[in-house]
Amino acid sequence: MKMFRIWSLCVQVFYGFLKSYMFILAVGVVVSAGALILFIYYQDIVGSIKRA
């Protein structure tokens, strides 16, 4: 019975870690995508200023 309790605790910790890791991963993807879009947009603006 004690072993089962330890196992369930490990599973809970693992799932909690997985959820937080997925959240961090999602935030990282959003930030990097936003930075990439900003970079492309910025280059476009600078390019249009130089052409003008």
PDB file as gemmi writes it, atoms N, CA and C in Angstrom:
CRYST1    1.000    1.000    1.000  90.00  90.00  90.00 P 1                      
ATOM      1  N   MET A   1       0.846  -1.208   0.000  1.00  0.00           N  
ATOM      2  CA  MET A   1       0.000   0.000   0.000  1.00  0.00           C  
ATOM      3  C   MET A   1       0.882   1.260   0.000  1.00  0.00           C  
ATOM      4  N   LYS A   2       1.960   1.223   0.795  1.00  0.00           N  
ATOM      5  CA  LYS A   2       2.855   2.375   0.874  1.00  0.00           C  
ATOM      6  C   LYS A   2       3.525   2.633  -0.484  1.00  0.00           C  
ATOM      7  N   MET A   3       3.893   1.536  -1.154  1.00  0.00           N  
ATOM      8  CA  MET A   3       4.543   1.647  -2.463  1.00  0.00           C  
ATOM      9  C   MET A   3       3.612   2.343  -3.451  1.00  0.00           C  
ATOM     10  N   PHE A   4       2.322   1.993  -3.410  1.00  0.00           N  
ATOM     11  CA  PHE A   4       1.328   2.599  -4.297  1.00  0.00           C  
ATOM     12  C   PHE A   4       1.218   4.098  -4.041  1.00  0.00           C  
ATOM     13  N   ARG A   5       1.261   4.493  -2.769  1.00  0.00           N  
ATOM     14  CA  ARG A   5       1.161   5.909  -2.394  1.00  0.00           C  
ATOM     15  C   ARG A   5       2.362   6.687  -2.947  1.00  0.00           C  
ATOM     16  N   ILE A   6       3.553   6.111  -2.815  1.00  0.00           N  
ATOM     17  CA  ILE A   6       4.775   6.739  -3.341  1.00  0.00           C  
ATOM     18  C   ILE A   6       4.670   6.858  -4.860  1.00  0.00           C  
ATOM     19  N   TRP A   7       4.179   5.790  -5.508  1.00  0.00           N  
ATOM     20  CA  TRP A   7       4.044   5.775  -6.965  1.00  0.00           C  
ATOM     21  C   TRP A   7       3.072   6.852  -7.440  1.00  0.00           C  
ATOM     22  N   SER A   8       1.922   6.979  -6.757  1.00  0.00           N  
ATOM     23  CA  SER A   8       0.924   7.987  -7.142  1.00  0.00           C  
ATOM     24  C   SER A   8       1.486   9.395  -6.953  1.00  0.00           C  
ATOM     25  N   LEU A   9       2.294   9.583  -5.911  1.00  0.00           N  
ATOM     26  CA  LEU A   9       2.940  10.875  -5.663  1.00  0.00           C  
ATOM     27  C   LEU A   9       3.912  11.195  -6.799  1.00  0.00           C  
ATOM     28  N   CYS A  10       4.689  10.186  -7.211  1.00  0.00           N  
ATOM     29  CA  CYS A  10       5.635  10.353  -8.324  1.00  0.00           C  
ATOM     30  C   CYS A  10       4.898  10.723  -9.605  1.00  0.00           C  
ATOM     31  N   VAL A  11       3.774  10.071  -9.847  1.00  0.00           N  
ATOM     32  CA  VAL A  11       2.971  10.347 -11.041  1.00  0.00           C  
ATOM     33  C   VAL A  11       2.436  11.774 -11.002  1.00  0.00           C  
ATOM     34  N   GLN A  12       1.941  12.200  -9.836  1.00  0.00           N  
ATOM     35  CA  GLN A  12       1.424  13.568  -9.683  1.00  0.00           C  
ATOM     36  C   GLN A  12       2.518  14.599  -9.945  1.00  0.00           C  
ATOM     37  N   VAL A  13       3.706  14.361  -9.386  1.00  0.00           N  
ATOM     38  CA  VAL A  13       4.847  15.262  -9.571  1.00  0.00           C  
ATOM     39  C   VAL A  13       5.229  15.308 -11.045  1.00  0.00           C  
ATOM     40  N   PHE A  14       5.253  14.119 -11.677  1.00  0.00           N  
ATOM     41  CA  PHE A  14       5.612  14.016 -13.092  1.00  0.00           C  
ATOM     42  C   PHE A  14       4.629  14.785 -13.961  1.00  0.00           C  
ATOM     43  N   TYR A  15       3.319  14.603 -13.702  1.00  0.00           N  
ATOM     44  CA  TYR A  15       2.306  15.317 -14.476  1.00  0.00           C  
ATOM     45  C   TYR A  15       2.381  16.825 -14.256  1.00  0.00           C  
ATOM     46  N   GLY A  16       2.638  17.229 -13.026  1.00  0.00           N  
ATOM     47  CA  GLY A  16       2.794  18.651 -12.718  1.00  0.00           C  
ATOM     48  C   GLY A  16       3.974  19.246 -13.460  1.00  0.00           C  
ATOM     49  N   PHE A  17       5.085  18.506 -13.474  1.00  0.00           N  
ATOM     50  CA  PHE A  17       6.290  18.941 -14.179  1.00  0.00           C  
ATOM     51  C   PHE A  17       6.025  19.023 -15.677  1.00  0.00           C  
ATOM     52  N   LEU A  18       5.308  18.013 -16.200  1.00  0.00           N  
ATOM     53  CA  LEU A  18       4.989  17.958 -17.626  1.00  0.00           C  
ATOM     54  C   LEU A  18       4.128  19.151 -18.029  1.00  0.00           C  
ATOM     55  N   LYS A  19       3.132  19.477 -17.204  1.00  0.00           N  
ATOM     56  CA  LYS A  19       2.252  20.621 -17.487  1.00  0.00           C  
ATOM     57  C   LYS A  19       3.044  21.924 -17.508  1.00  0.00           C  
ATOM     58  N   SER A  20       3.898  22.120 -16.498  1.00  0.00           N  
ATOM     59  CA  SER A  20       4.689  23.350 -16.421  1.00  0.00           C  
ATOM     60  C   SER A  20       5.679  23.408 -17.579  1.00  0.00           C  
ATOM     61  N   TYR A  21       6.240  22.251 -17.952  1.00  0.00           N  
ATOM     62  CA  TYR A  21       7.189  22.196 -19.061  1.00  0.00           C  
ATOM     63  C   TYR A  21       6.491  22.545 -20.375  1.00  0.00           C  
ATOM     64  N   MET A  22       5.275  22.024 -20.560  1.00  0.00           N  
ATOM     65  CA  MET A  22       4.503  22.324 -21.765  1.00  0.00           C  
ATOM     66  C   MET A  22       4.169  23.810 -21.816  1.00  0.00           C  
ATOM     67  N   PHE A  23       3.865  24.405 -20.669  1.00  0.00           N  
ATOM     68  CA  PHE A  23       3.564  25.838 -20.581  1.00  0.00           C  
ATOM     69  C   PHE A  23       4.792  26.658 -20.968  1.00  0.00           C  
ATOM     70  N   ILE A  24       5.955  26.277 -20.422  1.00  0.00           N  
ATOM     71  CA  ILE A  24       7.213  26.972 -20.735  1.00  0.00           C  
ATOM     72  C   ILE A  24       7.519  26.836 -22.223  1.00  0.00           C  
ATOM     73  N   LEU A  25       7.303  25.625 -22.757  1.00  0.00           N  
ATOM     74  CA  LEU A  25       7.553  25.354 -24.171  1.00  0.00           C  
ATOM     75  C   LEU A  25       6.643  26.211 -25.040  1.00  0.00           C  
ATOM     76  N   ALA A  26       5.350  26.289 -24.672  1.00  0.00           N  
ATOM     77  CA  ALA A  26       4.382  27.093 -25.427  1.00  0.00           C  
ATOM     78  C   ALA A  26       4.778  28.566 -25.410  1.00  0.00           C  
ATOM     79  N   VAL A  27       5.173  29.070 -24.248  1.00  0.00           N  
ATOM     80  CA  VAL A  27       5.608  30.466 -24.116  1.00  0.00           C  
ATOM     81  C   VAL A  27       6.842  30.711 -24.982  1.00  0.00           C  
ATOM     82  N   GLY A  28       7.776  29.777 -24.956  1.00  0.00           N  
ATOM     83  CA  GLY A  28       8.990  29.880 -25.764  1.00  0.00           C  
ATOM     84  C   GLY A  28       8.688  29.937 -27.247  1.00  0.00           C  
ATOM     85  N   VAL A  29       7.767  29.092 -27.696  1.00  0.00           N  
ATOM     86  CA  VAL A  29       7.373  29.061 -29.108  1.00  0.00           C  
ATOM     87  C   VAL A  29       6.720  30.382 -29.502  1.00  0.00           C  
ATOM     88  N   VAL A  30       5.814  30.882 -28.668  1.00  0.00           N  
ATOM     89  CA  VAL A  30       5.116  32.146 -28.940  1.00  0.00           C  
ATOM     90  C   VAL A  30       6.108  33.306 -29.007  1.00  0.00           C  
ATOM     91  N   VAL A  31       7.035  33.354 -28.046  1.00  0.00           N  
ATOM     92  CA  VAL A  31       8.027  34.432 -27.996  1.00  0.00           C  
ATOM     93  C   VAL A  31       8.940  34.390 -29.216  1.00  0.00           C  
ATOM     94  N   SER A  32       9.426  33.206 -29.570  1.00  0.00           N  
ATOM     95  CA  SER A  32      10.334  33.089 -30.712  1.00  0.00           C  
ATOM     96  C   SER A  32       9.608  33.399 -32.021  1.00  0.00           C  
ATOM     97  N   ALA A  33       8.351  32.973 -32.142  1.00  0.00           N  
ATOM     98  CA  ALA A  33       7.561  33.276 -33.336  1.00  0.00           C  
ATOM     99  C   ALA A  33       7.324  34.781 -33.435  1.00  0.00           C  
ATOM    100  N   GLY A  34       6.991  35.403 -32.315  1.00  0.00           N  
ATOM    101  CA  GLY A  34       6.789  36.853 -32.271  1.00  0.00           C  
ATOM    102  C   GLY A  34       8.046  37.606 -32.637  1.00  0.00           C  
ATOM    103  N   ALA A  35       9.194  37.142 -32.130  1.00  0.00           N  
ATOM    104  CA  ALA A  35      10.482  37.776 -32.436  1.00  0.00           C  
ATOM    105  C   ALA A  35      10.795  37.646 -33.924  1.00  0.00           C  
ATOM    106  N   LEU A  36      10.511  36.473 -34.484  1.00  0.00           N  
ATOM    107  CA  LEU A  36      10.762  36.228 -35.908  1.00  0.00           C  
ATOM    108  C   LEU A  36       9.892  37.133 -36.772  1.00  0.00           C  
ATOM    109  N   ILE A  37       8.601  37.242 -36.441  1.00  0.00           N  
ATOM    110  CA  ILE A  37       7.669  38.107 -37.179  1.00  0.00           C  
ATOM    111  C   ILE A  37       8.117  39.562 -37.076  1.00  0.00           C  
ATOM    112  N   LEU A  38       8.503  39.979 -35.867  1.00  0.00           N  
ATOM    113  CA  LEU A  38       8.988  41.340 -35.637  1.00  0.00           C  
ATOM    114  C   LEU A  38      10.234  41.618 -36.466  1.00  0.00           C  
ATOM    115  N   PHE A  39      11.145  40.645 -36.509  1.00  0.00           N  
ATOM    116  CA  PHE A  39      12.397  40.779 -37.251  1.00  0.00           C  
ATOM    117  C   PHE A  39      12.125  40.955 -38.747  1.00  0.00           C  
ATOM    118  N   ILE A  40      11.236  40.106 -39.295  1.00  0.00           N  
ATOM    119  CA  ILE A  40      10.872  40.184 -40.718  1.00  0.00           C  
ATOM    120  C   ILE A  40      10.177  41.520 -41.002  1.00  0.00           C  
ATOM    121  N   TYR A  41       9.266  41.907 -40.132  1.00  0.00           N  
ATOM    122  CA  TYR A  41       8.516  43.158 -40.265  1.00  0.00           C  
ATOM    123  C   TYR A  41       9.466  44.357 -40.203  1.00  0.00           C  
ATOM    124  N   TYR A  42      10.419  44.308 -39.263  1.00  0.00           N  
ATOM    125  CA  TYR A  42      11.411  45.375 -39.085  1.00  0.00           C  
ATOM    126  C   TYR A  42      12.284  45.505 -40.334  1.00  0.00           C  
ATOM    127  N   GLN A  43      12.732  44.385 -40.878  1.00  0.00           N  
ATOM    128  CA  GLN A  43      13.543  44.401 -42.099  1.00  0.00           C  
ATOM    129  C   GLN A  43      12.746  44.999 -43.254  1.00  0.00           C  
ATOM    130  N   ASP A  44      11.475  44.678 -43.321  1.00  0.00           N  
ATOM    131  CA  ASP A  44      10.593  45.192 -44.370  1.00  0.00           C  
ATOM    132  C   ASP A  44      10.469  46.713 -44.253  1.00  0.00           C  
ATOM    133  N   ILE A  45      10.277  47.217 -43.046  1.00  0.00           N  
ATOM    134  CA  ILE A  45      10.156  48.665 -42.801  1.00  0.00           C  
ATOM    135  C   ILE A  45      11.463  49.363 -43.168  1.00  0.00           C  
ATOM    136  N   VAL A  46      12.596  48.819 -42.705  1.00  0.00           N  
ATOM    137  CA  VAL A  46      13.910  49.409 -42.987  1.00  0.00           C  
ATOM    138  C   VAL A  46      14.177  49.392 -44.490  1.00  0.00           C  
ATOM    139  N   GLY A  47      13.812  48.290 -45.139  1.00  0.00           N  
ATOM    140  CA  GLY A  47      13.988  48.172 -46.589  1.00  0.00           C  
ATOM    141  C   GLY A  47      13.171  49.200 -47.339  1.00  0.00           C  
ATOM    142  N   SER A  48      11.946  49.428 -46.921  1.00  0.00           N  
ATOM    143  CA  SER A  48      11.078  50.402 -47.592  1.00  0.00           C  
ATOM    144  C   SER A  48      11.562  51.833 -47.346  1.00  0.00           C  
ATOM    145  N   ILE A  49      12.155  52.084 -46.174  1.00  0.00           N  
ATOM    146  CA  ILE A  49      12.703  53.416 -45.868  1.00  0.00           C  
ATOM    147  C   ILE A  49      13.927  53.676 -46.757  1.00  0.00           C  
ATOM    148  N   LYS A  50      14.771  52.662 -46.897  1.00  0.00           N  
ATOM    149  CA  LYS A  50      15.980  52.804 -47.719  1.00  0.00           C  
ATOM    150  C   LYS A  50      15.624  53.001 -49.194  1.00  0.00           C  
ATOM    151  N   ARG A  51      14.565  52.342 -49.643  1.00  0.00           N  
ATOM    152  CA  ARG A  51      14.146  52.460 -51.048  1.00  0.00           C  
ATOM    153  C   ARG A  51      13.543  53.828 -51.320  1.00  0.00           C  
ATOM    154  N   ALA A  52      12.888  54.411 -50.332  1.00  0.00           N  
ATOM    155  CA  ALA A  52      12.187  55.681 -50.515  1.00  0.00           C  
ATOM    156  C   ALA A  52      13.155  56.849 -50.716  1.00  0.00           C  
TER     157      ALA A  52                                                      
END                                                                             
